[in-house]
Amino acid sequence: MQYQSPASIDEAVAALASIGGARVLAGGTDLLVQLRSGAASPAAVIDIKNIAGLRTISETADGFRIGAAVSGAEITDHEALVRAWPGVTEAAGLIGSTQVQGRASLGGNVCNASPAADTTPALIAARAIAEIVGPGGKRSIPVEQIATGPGKTSLASGEIVVSFLLPKRPASSADAYLRLIPRTEMDIAVAGAAVSLTLAEDGTIADARVGIGAVAPTPLVLDASFLVGTTLDEAVLAKLAEAAGAAARPIDDKRGTIDYRRKVVGVLAKRAALIAYERAKGAR
Ligand SMILES: Cc1cc2nc3c(=O)[nH]c(=O)nc-3n(C[C@H](O)[C@H](O)[C@H](O)COP(=O)(O)OP(=O)(O)OC[C@H]3O[C@@H](n4cnc5c(N)ncnc54)[C@H](O)[C@@H]3O)c2cc1C
């Protein structure tokens, strides 16, 4: 197996295009496990961690740009990003352990396309846009369009996700992400839910977006338009829980049954909404 460590995005794209079956390597916390188990045996791995533009977080007039190879630890250490996007950053802070977070990248989490990837529902709720570069040039797509099934993405051969754009936050906005795991450490989610809210002057919800994870072949956007105009009373929260359970298409496995996952994702959506709401009130 070849190993290449290009210094630019163009070199990385060229390397991926010239070696059939080459795979991108970021932190390796998914890919190396797949190599060791024999689940993947690429002819080459193209290490993107030495490409400077993929390793930085920057704040612009339009929001935040997070390089795809930025690690979870770098994300949770970034104070301005944590203030603006507490849900996205808490999702990154739930990945594995301190050691895993030192390697695990945002791009790797999304592009590994695990249904249970923690940051994807949070990025979906944030309306994050993925910037992609490949042999055909540049394109941008909403994060929910990357995973198409377990381990499968819409990325064409040779394409690399280079960054994620998080839009600028209006005042009184916040997000939250919650997941349930069967143990206290180092497990993947039975269900996860992320909620991003913006409040109007009078405290009613002016904008809402909900992402759910681990309850379908890919993380999903939930239609949460019924939250707009409300202050999250009990009836609205019950409707949110019901909508999350109804949208879920979970599997039965050792971590939980279909019924359990439907119930849990509803409870998590409700709780995440309440946390985001309180945070948004505090962000006036
Ligand atoms: C002990 C342990 C615990 C874990 N716990 C969690 C957890 O709690 N929650 C969770 O969500 N995940 C968890 N994971 C999975 C993993 O850590 C994350 O998915 C991580 O974010 C992957 O990032 P990476 O940089 O290591 O990706 P890599 O392993 O380098 O890559 C993963 C996949 O994405 C592709 N890829 C990577 N970057 C790009 C890019 N920029 N463009 C295109 N393709 C790309 C690679 O080719 C590969 O197919 C855990 C893993 C381990 C080993």
Ligand as a Chemical Component Dictionary entry (heavy atoms), coordinates in Angstrom:
data_LIG
# 
_chem_comp.id                   LIG 
_chem_comp.type                 NON-POLYMER 
_chem_comp.pdbx_formal_charge   0 
_chem_comp.three_letter_code    LIG 
# 
loop_
_chem_comp_atom.comp_id 
_chem_comp_atom.atom_id 
_chem_comp_atom.alt_atom_id 
_chem_comp_atom.type_symbol 
_chem_comp_atom.charge 
_chem_comp_atom.model_Cartn_x 
_chem_comp_atom.model_Cartn_y 
_chem_comp_atom.model_Cartn_z 
_chem_comp_atom.pdbx_ordinal 
LIG C1  C1  C 0 -12.237 4.119  20.088 1  
LIG C2  C2  C 0 -13.087 4.871  19.105 2  
LIG C3  C3  C 0 -14.205 5.574  19.573 3  
LIG C4  C4  C 0 -15.004 6.287  18.681 4  
LIG N1  N1  N 0 -16.091 6.966  19.178 5  
LIG C5  C5  C 0 -16.871 7.668  18.326 6  
LIG C6  C6  C 0 -17.994 8.395  18.821 7  
LIG O1  O1  O 0 -18.280 8.422  20.025 8  
LIG N2  N2  N 0 -18.758 9.076  17.928 9  
LIG C7  C7  C 0 -18.476 9.074  16.594 10 
LIG O2  O2  O 0 -19.207 9.725  15.839 11 
LIG N3  N3  N 0 -17.417 8.391  16.099 12 
LIG C8  C8  C 0 -16.614 7.706  16.927 13 
LIG N4  N4  N 0 -15.522 7.019  16.442 14 
LIG C9  C9  C 0 -15.258 7.026  15.009 15 
LIG C10 C10 C 0 -14.205 8.066  14.556 16 
LIG O3  O3  O 0 -13.346 8.442  15.594 17 
LIG C11 C11 C 0 -14.864 9.327  13.968 18 
LIG O4  O4  O 0 -15.767 8.987  12.948 19 
LIG C12 C12 C 0 -13.819 10.331 13.451 20 
LIG O5  O5  O 0 -14.362 11.609 13.404 21 
LIG C13 C13 C 0 -13.255 9.956  12.093 22 
LIG O6  O6  O 0 -12.343 10.978 11.715 23 
LIG P1  P1  P 0 -10.881 10.619 11.176 24 
LIG O7  O7  O 0 -10.233 11.903 10.873 25 
LIG O8  O8  O 0 -10.175 9.723  12.119 26 
LIG O9  O9  O 0 -11.266 9.848  9.835  27 
LIG P2  P2  P 0 -10.433 8.795  8.995  28 
LIG O10 O10 O 0 -10.431 7.485  9.689  29 
LIG O11 O11 O 0 -9.153  9.347  8.556  30 
LIG O12 O12 O 0 -11.408 8.709  7.719  31 
LIG C14 C14 C 0 -12.714 8.163  7.822  32 
LIG C15 C15 C 0 -13.308 8.010  6.423  33 
LIG O13 O13 O 0 -13.585 9.271  5.855  34 
LIG C16 C16 C 0 -12.807 9.472  4.664  35 
LIG N5  N5  N 0 -12.377 10.863 4.750  36 
LIG C17 C17 C 0 -11.743 11.441 5.815  37 
LIG N6  N6  N 0 -11.609 12.757 5.613  38 
LIG C18 C18 C 0 -12.149 13.008 4.387  39 
LIG C19 C19 C 0 -12.316 14.189 3.618  40 
LIG N7  N7  N 0 -11.907 15.395 4.072  41 
LIG N8  N8  N 0 -12.897 14.096 2.398  42 
LIG C20 C20 C 0 -13.329 12.905 1.936  43 
LIG N9  N9  N 0 -13.211 11.746 2.628  44 
LIG C21 C21 C 0 -12.633 11.801 3.835  45 
LIG C22 C22 C 0 -11.691 8.436  4.707  46 
LIG O14 O14 O 0 -11.275 8.065  3.427  47 
LIG C23 C23 C 0 -12.399 7.305  5.442  48 
LIG O15 O15 O 0 -13.205 6.599  4.539  49 
LIG C24 C24 C 0 -14.693 6.296  17.304 50 
LIG C25 C25 C 0 -13.557 5.604  16.840 51 
LIG C26 C26 C 0 -12.757 4.907  17.732 52 
LIG C27 C27 C 0 -11.549 4.181  17.212 53 
# 
loop_
_chem_comp_bond.comp_id 
_chem_comp_bond.atom_id_1 
_chem_comp_bond.atom_id_2 
_chem_comp_bond.value_order 
_chem_comp_bond.pdbx_ordinal 
LIG C1  C2  SING 1  
LIG C2  C3  SING 2  
LIG C2  C26 DOUB 3  
LIG C3  C4  DOUB 4  
LIG C4  N1  SING 5  
LIG C4  C24 SING 6  
LIG N1  C5  DOUB 7  
LIG C5  C6  SING 8  
LIG C5  C8  SING 9  
LIG C6  O1  DOUB 10 
LIG C6  N2  SING 11 
LIG N2  C7  SING 12 
LIG C7  O2  DOUB 13 
LIG C7  N3  SING 14 
LIG N3  C8  DOUB 15 
LIG C8  N4  SING 16 
LIG N4  C9  SING 17 
LIG N4  C24 SING 18 
LIG C9  C10 SING 19 
LIG C10 O3  SING 20 
LIG C10 C11 SING 21 
LIG C11 O4  SING 22 
LIG C11 C12 SING 23 
LIG C12 O5  SING 24 
LIG C12 C13 SING 25 
LIG C13 O6  SING 26 
LIG O6  P1  SING 27 
LIG P1  O7  DOUB 28 
LIG P1  O8  SING 29 
LIG P1  O9  SING 30 
LIG O9  P2  SING 31 
LIG P2  O10 DOUB 32 
LIG P2  O11 SING 33 
LIG P2  O12 SING 34 
LIG O12 C14 SING 35 
LIG C14 C15 SING 36 
LIG C15 O13 SING 37 
LIG C15 C23 SING 38 
LIG O13 C16 SING 39 
LIG C16 N5  SING 40 
LIG C16 C22 SING 41 
LIG N5  C17 SING 42 
LIG N5  C21 SING 43 
LIG C17 N6  DOUB 44 
LIG N6  C18 SING 45 
LIG C18 C19 SING 46 
LIG C18 C21 DOUB 47 
LIG C19 N7  SING 48 
LIG C19 N8  DOUB 49 
LIG N8  C20 SING 50 
LIG C20 N9  DOUB 51 
LIG N9  C21 SING 52 
LIG C22 O14 SING 53 
LIG C22 C23 SING 54 
LIG C23 O15 SING 55 
LIG C24 C25 DOUB 56 
LIG C25 C26 SING 57 
LIG C26 C27 SING 58 
# 
